[in-house]
Amino acid sequence: MRKLVLAISILAFAGSAAFADPVKDRQDLMKERGKLAGQLSKVVKGEEDFDAAAVLKTLQAMQANAEKFDVQKLFPAGSDQGDTTAAPKIWEDMSGFKAAEDKFLANTKAAVASPPGDVDGLKTQLNTLGGDCGACHQSYRVKKG
């Protein structure tokens, strides 16, 4: 009986994984990334005090987020339909899109490896990361009305 329950549980889990929603998954990742960037932005704007440990923790979370960004899983063929702002160019230029995400990951890793010691250092890093985000959004995202 235990084996039967275990087998059914495994099949149910595998089935749910097979029906994952790539549009929702990528939107959730981007929302999390935006929230993390917003936390860093508050420090740069002086809305929150600079705390090196907190900044590093946020940068590490941003790196973890970027490491979860699997272009093949999150942007499979056919996932350009529905409630998405993903531009058709993603599927037309998948290697360019992946390169843009790889650049963001590399810059995030660099920020974690050499965390800022003050607000000015954070501002420089955030400008780099924000530039990566902006460039990708410019090319690979459709603006909603």
C-alpha positions in Angstrom: 0.0 0.0 0.0 2.8 2.4 0.9 4.5 1.7 -2.5 1.2 2.5 -4.3 0.8 5.8 -2.4 4.4 6.7 -3.1 4.0 5.8 -6.8 0.8 7.9 -7.1 2.5 10.8 -5.4 5.4 10.7 -7.7 3.2 10.6 -10.8 1.1 13.4 -9.5 4.2 15.5 -8.9 5.6 14.7 -12.3 2.3 15.5 -13.9 2.1 18.9 -12.2 5.6 19.7 -13.3 4.7 18.8 -16.8 1.8 21.3 -16.7 3.8 24.2 -15.3 2.9 27.6 -16.8 6.0 29.2 -18.3 4.3 32.5 -18.7 3.4 32.7 -15.0 6.8 31.4 -14.0 8.7 34.0 -16.0 6.3 36.8 -14.8 6.9 35.7 -11.2 10.7 35.8 -11.7 10.5 39.2 -13.2 8.2 40.5 -10.5 10.7 39.3 -7.9 13.6 40.8 -9.8 11.8 44.1 -10.0 11.1 44.0 -6.2 14.8 43.4 -5.5 15.8 46.2 -7.8 13.3 48.5 -6.1 14.8 47.7 -2.7 18.3 48.7 -4.0 16.8 51.8 -5.6 15.3 53.0 -2.3 18.9 53.0 -0.8 20.3 54.9 -3.8 17.5 57.5 -3.5 18.2 57.9 0.2 14.8 56.5 1.2 16.5 53.9 3.2 19.9 53.9 4.9 22.9 52.2 3.3 23.5 48.9 5.1 26.3 46.9 3.4 25.0 43.5 4.7 21.5 44.2 3.6 22.6 45.4 0.2 24.8 42.3 -0.3 21.9 40.0 0.7 19.7 41.7 -1.9 22.3 41.4 -4.5 22.7 37.7 -3.7 18.9 37.3 -4.0 19.1 39.0 -7.4 21.9 36.6 -8.5 19.8 33.6 -7.3 16.9 35.0 -9.3 19.0 35.4 -12.4 20.4 31.9 -12.0 16.8 30.5 -12.1 16.2 32.3 -15.4 16.2 29.3 -17.8 15.4 30.7 -21.3 14.5 27.3 -22.7 12.1 26.4 -19.9 10.6 29.9 -19.5 10.1 30.7 -23.2 9.2 27.5 -25.0 7.6 27.7 -28.4 4.0 28.7 -28.1 4.4 30.6 -24.8 4.1 33.9 -26.7 0.3 33.7 -26.5 -1.9 34.9 -23.7 -1.3 37.5 -21.0 2.3 38.2 -21.8 4.5 41.2 -22.7 7.2 39.0 -24.2 7.9 40.3 -27.7 8.0 38.0 -30.7 11.6 39.0 -31.1 12.5 36.6 -28.3 11.6 33.6 -30.4 13.1 35.2 -33.6 16.4 35.9 -31.8 16.6 33.4 -29.0 20.5 33.5 -28.9 20.4 37.3 -28.6 17.8 37.1 -25.8 19.9 34.5 -24.0 23.0 36.7 -24.4 21.2 39.6 -22.8 20.2 37.5 -19.8 23.7 36.1 -19.5 25.1 39.6 -19.4 22.7 40.5 -16.6 23.7 37.3 -14.7 27.4 38.1 -15.2 27.0 41.7 -14.0 25.0 40.5 -11.0 27.7 38.0 -10.1 30.3 40.7 -10.4 28.2 42.9 -8.0 28.0 40.1 -5.5 31.7 39.3 -5.8 32.6 43.0 -5.2 29.8 44.4 -3.1 29.5 48.2 -2.9 31.0 49.9 0.2 28.7 52.9 0.0 25.8 54.4 -1.8 27.9 55.7 -4.7 29.2 52.2 -5.3 25.7 50.8 -5.2 24.5 53.5 -7.6 27.1 52.5 -10.1 26.2 48.8 -9.8 22.5 49.5 -10.0 23.0 51.7 -13.1 24.8 48.8 -14.8 22.1 46.2 -13.8 19.3 48.6 -14.6 21.0 49.2 -18.0 20.9 45.5 -18.6 17.2 45.4 -17.7 16.4 48.4 -19.9 18.2 47.1 -22.9 16.5 43.8 -22.7 13.1 45.4 -22.2 13.7 47.7 -25.1 14.3 44.8 -27.5 12.4 41.9 -26.0 9.3 43.3 -24.3 6.1 44.6 -25.6 4.8 47.7 -23.8 1.2 47.3 -22.7 -1.0 50.3 -23.4 
